[in-house]
Amino acid sequence: MFVVIMISEKGYVFDWIEKNKSRIIEISDKIWEFAELGLIEFKSSALLADELEEHGFNVERGVAGMPTAFVATWGEAKPVIGIMGEYDALPGLSQKKVPWKEPVESGKPGHGCGHNIHGTSGMAAAIALKKTMEEHGSEGKVRFFGCPAEENFSGKVFMVRDGYFSDVDAAISHHPGSMNAVTLKSSVALNSVKFHFYGESAHAGGSPEQGRSALDAAELMNAGVNFLREHVIQDARIHYIIEKGGEQPNIVPAYASSWYYIRAPERDQVEFIHNWILDIAKGAALMTRTKVKDEFMGGLYNKMPNRVISELIVGNMREIGLPEYGDEELKFARRLAESITPEMKMDQIRKSKRPGWEKLVDKLMDDEIPDPWGEGETSHGSTDVADVSWQTPTVEFSTATWVLGVSGHSWHCAAQSGVGLGHKSLIFAAKVMAATAIDLLMNGDMLNKAKKEHQQRIRDKKYKSPIPSEIKPPLDVWQR
Ligand SMILES: [Zn+2]
């Protein structure tokens, strides 16, 4: 007599992810090596889209006006569970897989935010989820969102604007981090804007009186904004770079440009500061008899947390259990941690406001799974996951990938995202995401609770795309 034991939905995904571990890691490492910037992640997005297609997903490529954005769907009817993945790198953060600073090629991009893991953990979760649904004859739809340009041009905001999230019942996203964290914090809203100044060139030694310096205008604008800082709300952040400041000192610069990010907890605060900065730019142009043109590059909302899904994620993290590290991984982590000062580490951990954060100060890696925390708090980073969180119950969680105390967007993160520490985080996160999606698919009450909470949080508020309708994704930005 045979007894057929049906493995549970979750058991099936854990098993599938374990069995396919080496392929999943291979994909993450390839994307790490491609290290492609936002909107030109051609190889990275194709790798993920092809893999999903091979596993039976229906893939729509080049969505929302972005060649590297795609949507991969499998299944029928409702509910629709969205899983998001990012794969863009950061400029100038090229880094070898070593625990000290050493670029592969100086000045080139690198995965200093670990998006190679972000995209791959989501892809693996989506495929594992499809397999278990098939095996168990479960109803519902899995949709993987291939989301480009999170770091700079708010890819998801264009996807939201074009309605790609309108029928999604809940969305999950994973981000590598230095903590196992599902926070209830919001993120700050943001506007990204460039300023182009146009003057007159002249011989800077022979006839400077004939010139009108565009660089003077850019510098005076920055000075004006730096005085503005005293008169904006405490939680605002304004930062800029000068993209172009002239050719060489003996030519009065006829063209200069700067790029600003303006952040604050709410959209209206961002817009208020943005408008003031537009006046400052005009003032700088007036002072220097130059002309100024502003170019809107992107905008984001603040994030809406979701406690119901956050608690599911924590529950699944605990059920699966944190990864264990081998000697090589710990050696790598210890050597890398030598480059972080105790003060830096203390500040990074303290500002997380995680209850009991003091315990983490003497640890190398986060070895706990805390309850969700931070309701009512705002973190000072921004993400386009926020715009999705206004459409449907959404959670983005992190798993420990980097040593405690590390700052994001650094060579440290790039290095760790490509080695064993990153691989462990990736596999763990894929399981957590797939398990949480199963909870939402199988337990209609839970999904309804998450939706009710979402309704509660956005009531009396209105989402209006932060990107004006005439603005298209800036596809040519890296060719300029
Ligand atoms: Zn990131």
Residues whose N, C-alpha, C, O or C-beta is under 5 A from the ligand:
A	BS01	ZN	C113
